[in-house]
Amino acid sequence: MSDWGVGALCFIVFLNTAFVGGLAIGLWTLKRKLDELTQKADPLADRAGRILGRVEQLTEEVQRRTEKVLDQTAAVVDSVSKKVDTTTAIAEETISQPLIGAASLVAGISRGLQTYRQQGLEKGDSH
């Protein structure tokens, strides 16, 4: 091989070595930056995990309270419904009996008047 060939090979080896060294420095710098970001991100991830746990606890508490309120509401509605039914039955008994009696009395009076009129007309026709 000639001196130029050996020089060219040495130059190529030098360029390859510089390129590999540059890659190594770039990767080392990238790793250092990633380590810094990881140190910053880890506390944030831990905090986010704690916050998420707290949100889950609050959600469970709200759900328990909501179910309790719904159960109480259902009980109140049931109680009110029973009271309304009882009140309606009492009102029907209290009002319907006198109304039936009054209706019977009015019907009786009406029938009596009708009979009286008919007898008066029959007596008037015979005179």
C-alpha positions in Angstrom: 0.0 0.0 0.0 1.2 3.4 -0.7 1.7 6.2 1.7 -1.4 7.9 0.4 -3.5 4.8 1.0 -2.2 4.4 4.6 -2.8 8.1 5.2 -6.3 7.8 3.8 -7.0 4.8 6.1 -5.6 6.7 9.1 -7.8 9.6 8.2 -10.9 7.4 7.9 -10.1 5.6 11.2 -9.7 9.1 12.8 -13.1 10.3 11.4 -14.8 7.1 12.5 -13.3 7.4 16.0 -14.4 11.1 16.1 -17.9 10.1 15.0 -18.1 7.3 17.6 -16.7 9.6 20.3 -19.3 12.3 19.3 -22.1 9.8 19.5 -20.8 8.6 22.9 -20.7 12.2 24.2 -24.2 12.9 22.7 -25.6 9.8 24.3 -24.0 10.6 27.6 -25.4 14.1 27.5 -28.9 12.7 26.6 -28.7 10.3 29.5 -27.8 13.1 31.9 -30.7 15.2 30.7 -33.1 12.2 31.0 -31.9 11.6 34.5 -32.6 15.2 35.4 -36.1 15.0 33.9 -36.7 11.7 35.7 -35.7 13.3 39.0 -38.2 16.1 38.3 -40.9 13.8 37.0 -40.8 11.2 39.8 -42.0 13.5 42.6 -44.7 14.7 40.2 -45.8 11.2 39.5 -45.8 10.3 43.2 -47.9 13.4 44.0 -50.3 12.6 41.2 -50.6 9.1 42.6 -51.4 10.5 46.0 -53.9 12.9 44.6 -55.6 10.2 42.6 -55.8 8.1 45.7 -57.5 11.0 47.6 -59.9 11.6 44.7 -60.9 7.9 44.8 -61.5 8.1 48.6 -63.6 11.3 48.1 -65.5 9.6 45.3 -66.3 6.6 47.5 -67.4 8.9 50.4 -69.7 10.9 48.1 -71.1 7.6 46.7 -71.8 6.3 50.2 -73.4 9.6 51.3 -75.5 9.7 48.1 -76.7 6.2 48.6 -77.6 7.1 52.2 -79.6 10.1 51.1 -81.3 8.1 48.4 -82.3 5.4 50.9 -83.6 8.1 53.3 -85.5 9.7 50.5 -87.1 6.4 49.5 -88.1 5.8 53.1 -89.6 9.3 53.4 -91.5 8.9 50.1 -92.8 5.5 51.2 -93.9 6.9 54.6 -95.6 9.9 53.0 -97.3 7.7 50.4 -98.7 5.5 53.3 -99.9 8.6 55.1 -101.6 9.9 52.0 -103.3 6.6 51.4 -104.5 6.5 55.1 -105.7 10.1 55.0 -107.5 9.5 51.7 -109.3 6.4 53.2 -110.3 8.4 56.3 -111.5 11.3 54.2 -113.5 9.0 52.0 -115.1 7.4 55.0 -115.8 10.7 56.8 -117.1 12.5 53.7 -118.8 9.7 51.7 -121.2 8.5 54.5 -122.7 11.9 55.1 -122.8 12.6 51.4 -124.6 9.3 50.7 -127.0 10.2 53.5 -127.6 13.7 52.1 -128.1 12.3 48.6 -130.6 9.8 49.9 -132.4 12.5 51.8 -132.5 14.8 48.8 -133.7 11.9 46.6 -136.4 11.0 49.1 -137.6 14.6 49.3 -137.5 14.9 45.5 -139.5 11.7 45.2 -141.9 12.9 47.9 -142.5 16.2 46.2 -142.9 14.5 42.8 -145.5 12.1 44.4 -147.2 15.0 46.1 -147.5 16.9 42.8 -148.8 14.0 41.0 -151.5 13.4 43.6 -152.3 17.1 43.6 -152.7 17.0 39.8 -154.8 13.9 40.0 -157.1 15.5 42.6 -157.3 18.7 40.6 -158.3 16.7 37.4 -161.2 15.0 39.2 -162.9 18.3 40.4 
